[in-house]
Amino acid sequence: MSSRERILGRVRRALSDVSGEDAPIERTYLREHGDRTVEETVELLAENLADYRAIVHRCTTADLPATLAGMLAARGAKTVLVPPGLDPSWLTEAGADQVPDRAGSTPHELDRIDSVVTACAVAIAETGTIVLDGSPDQGRRRITLVPDHHICVVRVPDQVVSSVPQGLERLDPVRPLTWISGPSATSDIELDRVEGVHGPRTLEVVLVADQTSAEVNS
């Protein structure tokens, strides 16, 4: 008798008294923690983003071009990487040279880019997480991992969910998902936090609401 046959024999004996028609185990996991309003969910997202040392901005859709231009100017960015599907109106007031996302760009070329601006697929309030799925307004994964400064625009409240299960329902599992909770950082060595190890050193998130939503929240 081979080792394989011996092991399979033991498994069969161990399962000899187990019915093949056992009822499935039901797991009643919570879909979210607490009962929050839309406004409270957005506030929680902002708090958790800041807790992860992301820089959070708020503006209306009409003010977004000026907001992005001011952020790039404050950073001193001379070049900004632009995904192919990014709304062109977002950067109409930016003074930085806009560099298109090209498949042929080398890591060294991307490393010389000052900033990158993208949209997102969904933002999860309970974990302070931004998820990118490689859609045209977000670009390929590497453009948000190599440049040192990432600006991510989140439309609120449409793209904001409370919990991870709710976020997963909006995502396509076959797409290249990138989950971002704050700027890249590690504390593996002597528990000293080091930022920019495997991604952007600085993450800025712009929570954008249309004029009506902003007036209601105010």
C-alpha positions in Angstrom: 0.0 0.0 0.0 1.4 3.4 -1.0 1.5 6.4 1.3 -1.2 8.1 -0.7 -3.5 5.1 -0.3 -2.8 4.9 3.4 -3.6 8.6 3.9 -6.8 8.4 1.9 -7.9 5.3 3.9 -7.5 7.2 7.1 -9.6 10.0 5.7 -12.4 7.7 4.6 -12.5 6.0 8.1 -12.6 9.4 9.8 -15.5 10.5 7.6 -17.4 7.2 7.7 -20.0 8.5 10.2 -20.4 11.9 8.6 -23.6 12.5 6.6 -23.1 14.1 3.2 -26.3 16.0 3.6 -25.4 18.2 6.6 -27.0 21.6 6.6 -24.6 24.4 5.7 -23.3 26.6 8.5 -24.9 30.0 8.5 -22.7 32.9 9.6 -24.5 36.1 10.5 -21.7 38.6 10.1 -22.4 42.2 10.7 -22.5 44.2 7.4 -21.6 47.4 9.3 -21.0 48.6 12.8 -23.5 51.1 14.1 -26.4 52.9 12.5 -25.0 56.0 10.8 -26.5 58.6 8.5 -24.9 59.4 5.2 -23.3 62.5 6.6 -21.9 60.6 9.6 -20.5 58.0 7.3 -18.7 60.6 5.3 -17.4 62.2 8.5 -16.1 58.8 9.7 -14.3 58.3 6.4 -12.6 61.7 6.8 -11.6 60.9 10.4 -10.1 57.5 9.6 -8.3 58.9 6.5 -6.7 61.6 8.7 -5.9 59.0 11.4 -3.9 57.1 8.8 -2.0 60.4 8.0 -3.7 61.1 4.8 -4.4 64.8 4.1 -8.1 65.4 3.6 -9.6 68.2 1.6 -13.3 69.1 1.0 -14.8 71.1 -1.8 -17.7 71.3 -4.3 -17.6 70.0 -7.8 -17.4 73.6 -9.1 -14.4 74.3 -6.8 -12.5 71.1 -7.7 -10.2 72.6 -10.4 -9.1 75.4 -8.2 -8.7 73.0 -5.2 -6.5 70.6 -7.2 -4.5 73.5 -8.7 -3.8 74.9 -5.2 -2.8 71.5 -3.9 -0.3 70.9 -6.8 1.1 74.4 -6.3 1.5 74.0 -2.6 3.4 70.8 -3.3 5.6 72.6 -5.9 4.7 70.0 -8.5 5.9 70.8 -11.9 4.6 67.6 -13.5 1.4 65.6 -12.8 0.6 62.2 -14.2 -2.9 61.9 -15.7 -4.9 58.7 -16.3 -6.5 58.5 -19.7 -10.1 58.7 -18.5 -9.7 61.5 -15.9 -12.2 64.3 -16.3 -10.2 66.9 -18.2 -12.0 69.7 -16.4 -10.4 68.7 -13.1 -7.0 70.1 -14.1 -7.9 73.1 -16.2 -6.5 75.5 -13.6 -3.4 73.4 -12.8 0.0 75.0 -13.7 1.9 71.7 -13.7 2.7 70.0 -17.0 0.3 67.1 -17.5 2.0 63.8 -18.4 -0.3 61.1 -19.9 -0.2 57.6 -18.6 1.7 55.6 -21.2 2.2 51.8 -21.2 5.8 52.3 -22.2 6.7 54.5 -19.2 9.6 53.1 -17.3 9.8 53.0 -13.5 12.5 55.6 -13.6 10.3 57.9 -15.7 7.4 57.5 -13.3 9.7 58.2 -10.4 10.6 61.6 -11.8 6.9 62.6 -11.9 6.0 65.0 -9.0 2.3 64.0 -8.5 -0.5 61.8 -9.8 -4.2 62.6 -9.7 -6.8 59.9 -9.9 -10.4 59.1 -9.1 -11.4 56.0 -7.2 -13.8 53.1 -7.3 -15.1 53.2 -3.7 -14.1 54.6 -0.3 -14.8 52.6 2.9 -15.5 54.7 6.0 -15.0 52.2 8.8 -11.4 51.4 7.6 -10.5 54.7 6.0 -9.7 52.8 2.8 -9.7 54.1 -0.8 -10.0 51.3 -3.5 -8.9 51.7 -7.1 -9.9 49.2 -9.7 -7.9 50.3 -12.7 -10.8 52.1 -14.5 -9.8 54.7 -17.0 -10.1 57.6 -14.5 -7.7 55.7 -12.2 -5.1 54.3 -14.6 -2.8 51.4 -14.1 -1.8 50.3 -10.7 1.9 51.3 -11.0 1.1 55.0 -11.6 -0.2 55.2 -8.0 2.7 53.2 -6.5 5.8 54.9 -8.0 5.2 58.7 -7.8 5.7 60.1 -4.3 2.6 62.1 -4.2 -0.9 60.8 -4.9 -4.1 62.9 -5.0 -7.3 60.9 -5.0 -10.7 62.4 -5.7 -13.7 60.8 -4.0 -17.3 61.8 -5.0 -19.4 62.0 -1.9 -21.7 60.5 -0.9 -22.0 58.4 -4.1 -18.7 56.6 -3.7 -18.6 56.3 0.1 -19.8 53.1 1.9 -19.8 52.3 5.5 -18.1 48.9 5.6 -15.9 46.4 3.7 -18.8 44.0 2.8 -20.6 47.0 1.3 -17.5 48.0 -0.6 -17.0 44.5 -2.0 -20.4 44.5 -3.4 -19.4 47.4 -5.6 -16.2 45.9 -6.8 -15.4 43.5 -9.7 -13.1 40.8 -8.2 -11.5 40.2 -11.6 -10.2 43.7 -11.9 -6.8 44.8 -10.5 -7.8 46.2 -7.1 -5.6 48.4 -5.1 -6.6 49.0 -1.5 -5.1 52.2 0.0 -5.3 53.1 3.7 -3.2 56.2 4.1 0.3 56.8 2.6 2.7 53.9 2.2 4.3 53.1 5.5 5.9 50.3 7.5 6.9 49.9 11.2 8.7 46.5 10.7 12.1 47.8 11.9 12.2 48.6 15.6 8.6 49.7 15.4 9.8 53.0 13.8 7.3 54.3 11.2 8.9 54.8 7.8 6.7 56.3 5.0 7.2 55.9 1.3 8.6 52.4 1.3 6.4 50.7 -1.2 4.2 53.5 -2.5 3.5 57.3 -2.2 4.9 59.1 0.8 2.1 61.5 0.7 -1.6 60.8 0.1 -4.1 63.6 -0.3 -7.8 62.8 -0.6 -10.3 65.3 -1.9 -13.9 64.7 -0.8 -16.0 66.3 -3.5 -19.7 67.1 -3.2 -22.0 68.8 -5.6 -23.3 72.2 -4.7 -26.6 70.9 -3.4 -25.0 68.3 -1.2 -22.6 70.8 0.2 -25.4 73.2 1.1 -27.4 70.5 2.8 -24.4 69.4 4.9 -23.6 72.9 5.9 
